[in-house]
């Protein structure tokens, strides 16, 4: 099968490795990595499109997205959106998300993802990759965004393992509440894309969101941290998320606001 991956960053390349291992032909679109390849070239004869560009760029990207590409089966792998509205007119739309560092995937280590359709499972599942099916695209999207914000808070509290563990446990419960109030299935928070990804992102130095929170607590300048890490999805999401009635989300927003003003 011919698959176009939009976004050739480390995660896009990791997804490409999985799909290549499964016998698929991959074409990447990413002007920053392959400036000679246009979107038309990358999607020519594509049977499936995987979106793996940073979420902050997705709204503008989809605003200018060719209508004919919206009829091709499309899988969202980016994390950081707060709804699925941008994809309402895509005829075959699915989501994949889960606790997986790109470096470990590239090294052949096992990983588990949550996918919203059997079609995604058929593409990605192999001896290395386990796929959990859960038909809740919105919930999977929200989990992938919320866990990044909470990971900042976990990093901020990481000087005490007891405090950090309590924060993560409360964050898991808060995610379930958020999903329920925003029209998703709260049980999605118990899947790999929810609790699994929350734990991975909230306890590991390889997580940029966790590192961001940890460095804030250490007193590093927020602009220096952002420059060093380049992409901090939780920071971007915290700017736009409505945290009213969600104490831990509000706490993270307040922490970011405090350090932004210093």
ZADO-1210 file (C-alpha; in nm, 4 decimals, padded with zeros to 6 digits):
<atoms>
<atom x="00.0000" y="00.0000" z="00.0000" code="UNK" pos="1"/>
<atom x="00.1161" y="00.3539" z="-00.0753" code="UNK" pos="2"/>
<atom x="00.1048" y="00.5694" z="00.2384" code="UNK" pos="3"/>
<atom x="00.1832" y="00.9410" z="00.2608" code="UNK" pos="4"/>
<atom x="00.3093" y="01.0631" z="00.5981" code="UNK" pos="5"/>
<atom x="00.2670" y="01.4361" z="00.6457" code="UNK" pos="6"/>
<atom x="00.5457" y="01.5330" z="00.8833" code="UNK" pos="7"/>
<atom x="00.8946" y="01.3844" z="00.8767" code="UNK" pos="8"/>
<atom x="00.9986" y="01.4651" z="01.2319" code="UNK" pos="9"/>
<atom x="01.1215" y="01.1957" z="01.4671" code="UNK" pos="10"/>
<atom x="00.7720" y="01.0624" z="01.5354" code="UNK" pos="11"/>
<atom x="00.6653" y="01.0699" z="01.1714" code="UNK" pos="12"/>
<atom x="00.9811" y="00.8771" z="01.0813" code="UNK" pos="13"/>
<atom x="00.9116" y="00.6271" z="01.3617" code="UNK" pos="14"/>
<atom x="00.5613" y="00.5657" z="01.2260" code="UNK" pos="15"/>
<atom x="00.7159" y="00.5305" z="00.8825" code="UNK" pos="16"/>
<atom x="00.9477" y="00.2586" z="01.0120" code="UNK" pos="17"/>
<atom x="00.6543" y="00.0601" z="01.1487" code="UNK" pos="18"/>
<atom x="00.4661" y="00.0860" z="00.8218" code="UNK" pos="19"/>
<atom x="00.7759" y="00.0040" z="00.6154" code="UNK" pos="20"/>
<atom x="00.8366" y="-00.3026" z="00.8317" code="UNK" pos="21"/>
<atom x="00.4796" y="-00.4038" z="00.7491" code="UNK" pos="22"/>
<atom x="00.5555" y="-00.3889" z="00.3775" code="UNK" pos="23"/>
<atom x="00.4068" y="-00.0522" z="00.2855" code="UNK" pos="24"/>
<atom x="00.5584" y="00.2098" z="00.0559" code="UNK" pos="25"/>
<atom x="00.6100" y="00.5412" z="00.2370" code="UNK" pos="26"/>
<atom x="00.6323" y="00.8929" z="00.0954" code="UNK" pos="27"/>
<atom x="00.6960" y="01.1862" z="00.3266" code="UNK" pos="28"/>
<atom x="00.5773" y="01.5425" z="00.2988" code="UNK" pos="29"/>
<atom x="00.7713" y="01.7915" z="00.5097" code="UNK" pos="30"/>
<atom x="00.9045" y="02.1138" z="00.3530" code="UNK" pos="31"/>
<atom x="01.1573" y="02.1502" z="00.6344" code="UNK" pos="32"/>
<atom x="01.3077" y="01.8059" z="00.5743" code="UNK" pos="33"/>
<atom x="01.2345" y="01.7355" z="00.2083" code="UNK" pos="34"/>
<atom x="01.1855" y="02.0782" z="00.0444" code="UNK" pos="35"/>
<atom x="01.1940" y="01.9223" z="-00.3017" code="UNK" pos="36"/>
<atom x="00.8817" y="01.7107" z="-00.2369" code="UNK" pos="37"/>
<atom x="00.5458" y="01.8846" z="-00.2746" code="UNK" pos="38"/>
<atom x="00.2215" y="01.7725" z="-00.1155" code="UNK" pos="39"/>
<atom x="00.0970" y="01.6599" z="-00.4569" code="UNK" pos="40"/>
<atom x="00.4073" y="01.4488" z="-00.5056" code="UNK" pos="41"/>
<atom x="00.3883" y="01.2890" z="-00.1617" code="UNK" pos="42"/>
<atom x="00.0191" y="01.2032" z="-00.1928" code="UNK" pos="43"/>
<atom x="00.0271" y="01.0890" z="-00.5560" code="UNK" pos="44"/>
<atom x="-00.1430" y="00.7484" z="-00.5686" code="UNK" pos="45"/>
<atom x="-00.1608" y="00.7416" z="-00.1865" code="UNK" pos="46"/>
<atom x="-00.4060" y="00.4877" z="-00.0455" code="UNK" pos="47"/>
<atom x="-00.3757" y="00.6321" z="00.3055" code="UNK" pos="48"/>
<atom x="-00.2548" y="00.9570" z="00.4602" code="UNK" pos="49"/>
<atom x="-00.1025" y="00.9815" z="00.8086" code="UNK" pos="50"/>
<atom x="-00.0892" y="01.3284" z="00.9654" code="UNK" pos="51"/>
<atom x="00.2089" y="01.3627" z="01.1984" code="UNK" pos="52"/>
<atom x="00.2894" y="01.7343" z="01.1831" code="UNK" pos="53"/>
<atom x="00.3109" y="01.9389" z="01.5063" code="UNK" pos="54"/>
<atom x="-00.0435" y="02.0140" z="01.6178" code="UNK" pos="55"/>
<atom x="00.0184" y="02.3877" z="01.6400" code="UNK" pos="56"/>
<atom x="00.0439" y="02.3970" z="01.2586" code="UNK" pos="57"/>
<atom x="-00.2542" y="02.1715" z="01.1834" code="UNK" pos="58"/>
<atom x="-00.5368" y="02.4343" z="01.1771" code="UNK" pos="59"/>
<atom x="-00.3666" y="02.6473" z="00.9101" code="UNK" pos="60"/>
<atom x="-00.2554" y="02.3378" z="00.7233" code="UNK" pos="61"/>
<atom x="-00.6064" y="02.1911" z="00.7059" code="UNK" pos="62"/>
<atom x="-00.7513" y="02.5302" z="00.6051" code="UNK" pos="63"/>
<atom x="-00.5491" y="02.5005" z="00.2844" code="UNK" pos="64"/>
<atom x="-00.5834" y="02.1257" z="00.2430" code="UNK" pos="65"/>
<atom x="-00.6980" y="02.0022" z="-00.1013" code="UNK" pos="66"/>
<atom x="-01.0550" y="01.8788" z="-00.0933" code="UNK" pos="67"/>
<atom x="-00.9747" y="01.5710" z="-00.2982" code="UNK" pos="68"/>
<atom x="-00.7352" y="01.4453" z="-00.0309" code="UNK" pos="69"/>
<atom x="-01.0165" y="01.4439" z="00.2237" code="UNK" pos="70"/>
<atom x="-01.1677" y="01.1402" z="00.0478" code="UNK" pos="71"/>
<atom x="-00.8548" y="00.9307" z="00.1167" code="UNK" pos="72"/>
<atom x="-00.8450" y="00.7332" z="00.4450" code="UNK" pos="73"/>
<atom x="-00.6696" y="00.9657" z="00.6892" code="UNK" pos="74"/>
<atom x="-00.5105" y="00.8812" z="01.0237" code="UNK" pos="75"/>
<atom x="-00.4288" y="01.1516" z="01.2748" code="UNK" pos="76"/>
<atom x="-00.1141" y="01.0752" z="01.4762" code="UNK" pos="77"/>
<atom x="-00.0397" y="01.4294" z="01.5978" code="UNK" pos="78"/>
<atom x="-00.1054" y="01.5170" z="01.9615" code="UNK" pos="79"/>
<atom x="-00.2239" y="01.8557" z="02.0791" code="UNK" pos="80"/>
<atom x="-00.5723" y="01.9229" z="01.9401" code="UNK" pos="81"/>
<atom x="-00.8768" y="01.9874" z="02.1575" code="UNK" pos="82"/>
<atom x="-01.1465" y="01.8674" z="01.9170" code="UNK" pos="83"/>
<atom x="-01.1974" y="01.6828" z="01.5902" code="UNK" pos="84"/>
<atom x="-01.3867" y="01.9631" z="01.4159" code="UNK" pos="85"/>
<atom x="-01.1128" y="02.0208" z="01.1569" code="UNK" pos="86"/>
<atom x="-01.1716" y="01.6722" z="01.0199" code="UNK" pos="87"/>
<atom x="-01.5517" y="01.6797" z="01.0096" code="UNK" pos="88"/>
<atom x="-01.5630" y="01.6644" z="00.6282" code="UNK" pos="89"/>
<atom x="-01.3009" y="01.3903" z="00.5910" code="UNK" pos="90"/>
<atom x="-01.4802" y="01.0827" z="00.4600" code="UNK" pos="91"/>
<atom x="-01.2633" y="00.8215" z="00.6403" code="UNK" pos="92"/>
<atom x="-01.0953" y="00.9603" z="00.9509" code="UNK" pos="93"/>
<atom x="-00.9208" y="00.7636" z="01.2270" code="UNK" pos="94"/>
<atom x="-00.6848" y="00.8367" z="01.5155" code="UNK" pos="95"/>
<atom x="-00.3825" y="00.6591" z="01.6590" code="UNK" pos="96"/>
<atom x="-00.2083" y="00.7574" z="01.9821" code="UNK" pos="97"/>
<atom x="-00.0197" y="00.5981" z="02.2670" code="UNK" pos="98"/>
<atom x="00.2817" y="00.5844" z="02.4957" code="UNK" pos="99"/>
<atom x="00.5744" y="00.5521" z="02.2584" code="UNK" pos="100"/>
<atom x="00.9013" y="00.7402" z="02.2318" code="UNK" pos="101"/>
<atom x="01.0213" y="00.7620" z="01.8726" code="UNK" pos="102"/>
<atom x="01.3748" y="00.6596" z="01.9687" code="UNK" pos="103"/>
<atom x="01.2524" y="00.3321" z="02.1181" code="UNK" pos="104"/>
<atom x="01.0382" y="00.2526" z="01.8160" code="UNK" pos="105"/>
<atom x="01.3374" y="00.3094" z="01.5908" code="UNK" pos="106"/>
<atom x="01.5378" y="00.0717" z="01.8113" code="UNK" pos="107"/>
<atom x="01.2758" y="-00.1975" z="01.7623" code="UNK" pos="108"/>
<atom x="01.1408" y="-00.1895" z="02.1160" code="UNK" pos="109"/>
<atom x="00.7733" y="-00.2836" z="02.1707" code="UNK" pos="110"/>
<atom x="00.5020" y="-00.0208" z="02.1971" code="UNK" pos="111"/>
<atom x="00.1264" y="-00.0123" z="02.2409" code="UNK" pos="112"/>
<atom x="-00.1076" y="00.2312" z="02.0677" code="UNK" pos="113"/>
<atom x="-00.4791" y="00.2969" z="02.0889" code="UNK" pos="114"/>
<atom x="-00.6523" y="00.3209" z="01.7517" code="UNK" pos="115"/>
<atom x="-01.0074" y="00.4212" z="01.6723" code="UNK" pos="116"/>
<atom x="-01.0651" y="00.1769" z="01.3848" code="UNK" pos="117"/>
<atom x="-00.9744" y="-00.1750" z="01.2678" code="UNK" pos="118"/>
<atom x="-00.8304" y="-00.0150" z="00.9536" code="UNK" pos="119"/>
<atom x="-00.5529" y="00.1440" z="01.1596" code="UNK" pos="120"/>
<atom x="-00.4868" y="-00.1843" z="01.3383" code="UNK" pos="121"/>
<atom x="-00.4416" y="-00.3591" z="01.0038" code="UNK" pos="122"/>
<atom x="-00.1775" y="-00.1095" z="00.8982" code="UNK" pos="123"/>
<atom x="00.0281" y="-00.0814" z="01.2166" code="UNK" pos="124"/>
<atom x="00.0009" y="-00.4065" z="01.4119" code="UNK" pos="125"/>
<atom x="00.3013" y="-00.6406" z="01.4029" code="UNK" pos="126"/>
<atom x="00.5280" y="-00.8309" z="01.6417" code="UNK" pos="127"/>
<atom x="00.6650" y="-00.5023" z="01.7771" code="UNK" pos="128"/>
<atom x="00.3467" y="-00.2952" z="01.7847" code="UNK" pos="129"/>
<atom x="00.0322" y="-00.3809" z="01.9818" code="UNK" pos="130"/>
<atom x="-00.2880" y="-00.2006" z="01.8881" code="UNK" pos="131"/>
<atom x="-00.5811" y="-00.1539" z="02.1267" code="UNK" pos="132"/>
<atom x="-00.9089" y="-00.0759" z="01.9515" code="UNK" pos="133"/>
<atom x="-01.1391" y="00.1813" z="02.1079" code="UNK" pos="134"/>
<atom x="-01.3979" y="00.3604" z="01.8966" code="UNK" pos="135"/>
<atom x="-01.3653" y="00.7070" z="02.0456" code="UNK" pos="136"/>
<atom x="-01.1672" y="00.9336" z="01.8103" code="UNK" pos="137"/>
<atom x="-01.2429" y="01.2460" z="02.0142" code="UNK" pos="138"/>
<atom x="-01.1399" y="01.0823" z="02.3404" code="UNK" pos="139"/>
<atom x="-00.8141" y="00.9583" z="02.1893" code="UNK" pos="140"/>
<atom x="-00.7402" y="01.3075" z="02.0571" code="UNK" pos="141"/>
<atom x="-00.8147" y="01.4688" z="02.3940" code="UNK" pos="142"/>
<atom x="-00.6012" y="01.2191" z="02.5874" code="UNK" pos="143"/>
<atom x="-00.3057" y="01.2928" z="02.3606" code="UNK" pos="144"/>
<atom x="-00.3410" y="01.6632" z="02.4344" code="UNK" pos="145"/>
<atom x="-00.4235" y="01.6581" z="02.8032" code="UNK" pos="146"/>
<atom x="-00.1402" y="01.4238" z="02.9010" code="UNK" pos="147"/>
<atom x="00.1107" y="01.6771" z="02.7673" code="UNK" pos="148"/>
<atom x="-00.0259" y="01.9534" z="02.9891" code="UNK" pos="149"/>
<atom x="-00.0312" y="01.7284" z="03.2940" code="UNK" pos="150"/>
<atom x="00.3233" y="01.6099" z="03.2183" code="UNK" pos="151"/>
<atom x="00.4399" y="01.9680" z="03.2696" code="UNK" pos="152"/>
<atom x="00.2811" y="01.9619" z="03.6135" code="UNK" pos="153"/>
<atom x="00.4372" y="01.6247" z="03.6907" code="UNK" pos="154"/>
<atom x="00.7797" y="01.7584" z="03.5983" code="UNK" pos="155"/>
<atom x="00.7216" y="02.0606" z="03.8183" code="UNK" pos="156"/>
<atom x="00.6425" y="01.8289" z="04.1125" code="UNK" pos="157"/>
<atom x="00.9189" y="01.5779" z="04.0362" code="UNK" pos="158"/>
<atom x="01.1499" y="01.6856" z="04.3188" code="UNK" pos="159"/>
<atom x="00.9209" y="01.4721" z="04.5383" code="UNK" pos="160"/>
<atom x="00.8287" y="01.1281" z="04.4050" code="UNK" pos="161"/>
<atom x="00.5363" y="01.1118" z="04.6474" code="UNK" pos="162"/>
<atom x="00.4028" y="01.4463" z="04.5278" code="UNK" pos="163"/>
<atom x="00.4524" y="01.3531" z="04.1632" code="UNK" pos="164"/>
<atom x="00.2731" y="01.0201" z="04.2031" code="UNK" pos="165"/>
<atom x="-00.0231" y="01.1916" z="04.3665" code="UNK" pos="166"/>
<atom x="-00.0326" y="01.4505" z="04.0891" code="UNK" pos="167"/>
<atom x="-00.0379" y="01.1801" z="03.8191" code="UNK" pos="168"/>
<atom x="-00.3146" y="00.9849" z="03.9948" code="UNK" pos="169"/>
<atom x="-00.5288" y="01.2972" z="04.0250" code="UNK" pos="170"/>
<atom x="-00.4521" y="01.3903" z="03.6645" code="UNK" pos="171"/>
<atom x="-00.5806" y="01.0536" z="03.5445" code="UNK" pos="172"/>
<atom x="-00.9097" y="01.1113" z="03.7236" code="UNK" pos="173"/>
<atom x="-00.9323" y="01.4648" z="03.5899" code="UNK" pos="174"/>
<atom x="-00.8801" y="01.3432" z="03.2327" code="UNK" pos="175"/>
<atom x="-01.1771" y="01.1074" z="03.2691" code="UNK" pos="176"/>
<atom x="-01.3909" y="01.3962" z="03.3937" code="UNK" pos="177"/>
<atom x="-01.2756" y="01.6218" z="03.1100" code="UNK" pos="178"/>
<atom x="-01.3559" y="01.3568" z="02.8493" code="UNK" pos="179"/>
<atom x="-01.7044" y="01.2993" z="02.9897" code="UNK" pos="180"/>
<atom x="-01.7884" y="01.6707" z="02.9970" code="UNK" pos="181"/>
<atom x="-01.6644" y="01.7223" z="02.6416" code="UNK" pos="182"/>
<atom x="-01.8635" y="01.4430" z="02.4814" code="UNK" pos="183"/>
<atom x="-01.6031" y="01.1662" z="02.4779" code="UNK" pos="184"/>
<atom x="-01.5981" y="00.8309" z="02.6551" code="UNK" pos="185"/>
<atom x="-01.4332" y="00.8666" z="02.9988" code="UNK" pos="186"/>
<atom x="-01.3118" y="00.5061" z="02.9762" code="UNK" pos="187"/>
<atom x="-01.0708" y="00.6141" z="02.7029" code="UNK" pos="188"/>
<atom x="-00.8605" y="00.7584" z="02.9842" code="UNK" pos="189"/>
<atom x="-00.7864" y="00.4004" z="03.0947" code="UNK" pos="190"/>
<atom x="-00.6437" y="00.2988" z="02.7564" code="UNK" pos="191"/>
<atom x="-00.2849" y="00.3161" z="02.6367" code="UNK" pos="192"/>
<atom x="-00.3545" y="00.6597" z="02.4871" code="UNK" pos="193"/>
<atom x="-00.4747" y="00.7785" z="02.8282" code="UNK" pos="194"/>
<atom x="-00.3178" y="00.6353" z="03.1419" code="UNK" pos="195"/>
<atom x="-00.0320" y="00.4713" z="02.9551" code="UNK" pos="196"/>
<atom x="00.0746" y="00.7880" z="02.7764" code="UNK" pos="197"/>
<atom x="00.0172" y="00.9983" z="03.0875" code="UNK" pos="198"/>
<atom x="00.2580" y="00.7816" z="03.2876" code="UNK" pos="199"/>
<atom x="00.5223" y="00.7763" z="03.0136" code="UNK" pos="200"/>
<atom x="00.5105" y="01.1511" z="02.9536" code="UNK" pos="201"/>
<atom x="00.4971" y="01.2351" z="03.3245" code="UNK" pos="202"/>
<atom x="00.7893" y="01.0286" z="03.4496" code="UNK" pos="203"/>
<atom x="01.0589" y="01.0288" z="03.1834" code="UNK" pos="204"/>
<atom x="01.3324" y="01.2791" z="03.1045" code="UNK" pos="205"/>
<atom x="01.2873" y="01.2050" z="02.7350" code="UNK" pos="206"/>
<atom x="00.9476" y="01.3756" z="02.7584" code="UNK" pos="207"/>
<atom x="00.9875" y="01.7392" z="02.6591" code="UNK" pos="208"/>
<atom x="00.6785" y="01.8354" z="02.8593" code="UNK" pos="209"/>
<atom x="00.8105" y="01.6699" z="03.1751" code="UNK" pos="210"/>
<atom x="01.1510" y="01.8326" z="03.1202" code="UNK" pos="211"/>
<atom x="00.9845" y="02.1694" z="03.0650" code="UNK" pos="212"/>
<atom x="00.8057" y="02.1506" z="03.4020" code="UNK" pos="213"/>
<atom x="01.1141" y="02.0231" z="03.5810" code="UNK" pos="214"/>
<atom x="01.3291" y="02.3058" z="03.4461" code="UNK" pos="215"/>
<atom x="01.0677" y="02.5651" z="03.5371" code="UNK" pos="216"/>
<atom x="01.0791" y="02.4447" z="03.8969" code="UNK" pos="217"/>
<atom x="01.4600" y="02.4624" z="03.8865" code="UNK" pos="218"/>
<atom x="01.4334" y="02.8320" z="03.7998" code="UNK" pos="219"/>
<atom x="01.5421" y="02.8232" z="03.4351" code="UNK" pos="220"/>
<atom x="01.4216" y="03.1041" z="03.2119" code="UNK" pos="221"/>
<atom x="01.1056" y="02.9953" z="03.0288" code="UNK" pos="222"/>
<atom x="01.2217" y="03.1327" z="02.6930" code="UNK" pos="223"/>
<atom x="01.5542" y="02.9510" z="02.7231" code="UNK" pos="224"/>
<atom x="01.3701" y="02.6254" z="02.7962" code="UNK" pos="225"/>
<atom x="01.1406" y="02.6702" z="02.4959" code="UNK" pos="226"/>
<atom x="01.4371" y="02.7478" z="02.2713" code="UNK" pos="227"/>
<atom x="01.6221" y="02.4403" z="02.3937" code="UNK" pos="228"/>
<atom x="01.3294" y="02.2015" z="02.3600" code="UNK" pos="229"/>
<atom x="01.1897" y="02.3629" z="02.0417" code="UNK" pos="230"/>
<atom x="00.8503" y="02.1897" z="02.0617" code="UNK" pos="231"/>
<atom x="00.6569" y="02.1634" z="02.3884" code="UNK" pos="232"/>
<atom x="00.3057" y="02.0534" z="02.2935" code="UNK" pos="233"/>
<atom x="00.1754" y="02.0903" z="02.6488" code="UNK" pos="234"/>
<atom x="00.2849" y="02.4535" z="02.6619" code="UNK" pos="235"/>
<atom x="00.0939" y="02.5296" z="02.3412" code="UNK" pos="236"/>
<atom x="-00.2151" y="02.3411" z="02.4589" code="UNK" pos="237"/>
<atom x="-00.2137" y="02.5144" z="02.7969" code="UNK" pos="238"/>
<atom x="-00.2460" y="02.8495" z="02.6231" code="UNK" pos="239"/>
<atom x="-00.5819" y="02.7623" z="02.4699" code="UNK" pos="240"/>
<atom x="-00.7387" y="02.5001" z="02.6948" code="UNK" pos="241"/>
<atom x="-01.0343" y="02.5958" z="02.9141" code="UNK" pos="242"/>
<atom x="-00.9228" y="02.4917" z="03.2620" code="UNK" pos="243"/>
<atom x="-01.2260" y="02.6127" z="03.4539" code="UNK" pos="244"/>
<atom x="-01.3435" y="02.3408" z="03.6934" code="UNK" pos="245"/>
<atom x="-01.0236" y="02.1399" z="03.6351" code="UNK" pos="246"/>
<atom x="-00.7910" y="02.2244" z="03.9262" code="UNK" pos="247"/>
<atom x="-00.4766" y="02.0552" z="03.7962" code="UNK" pos="248"/>
<atom x="-00.5096" y="02.2033" z="03.4483" code="UNK" pos="249"/>
<atom x="-00.5565" y="02.5437" z="03.6071" code="UNK" pos="250"/>
<atom x="-00.2533" y="02.4829" z="03.8267" code="UNK" pos="251"/>
<atom x="-00.0350" y="02.4168" z="03.5221" code="UNK" pos="252"/>
<atom x="-00.1721" y="02.7241" z="03.3434" code="UNK" pos="253"/>
<atom x="-00.0974" y="02.9339" z="03.6513" code="UNK" pos="254"/>
<atom x="00.2571" y="02.7978" z="03.6753" code="UNK" pos="255"/>
<atom x="00.3256" y="02.8813" z="03.3117" code="UNK" pos="256"/>
<atom x="00.1730" y="03.2262" z="03.3540" code="UNK" pos="257"/>
<atom x="00.3826" y="03.2928" z="03.6646" code="UNK" pos="258"/>
<atom x="00.7109" y="03.2065" z="03.4934" code="UNK" pos="259"/>
<atom x="00.6144" y="03.3902" z="03.1745" code="UNK" pos="260"/>
<atom x="00.5820" y="03.7138" z="03.3712" code="UNK" pos="261"/>
<atom x="00.9147" y="03.6862" z="03.5502" code="UNK" pos="262"/>
</atoms>
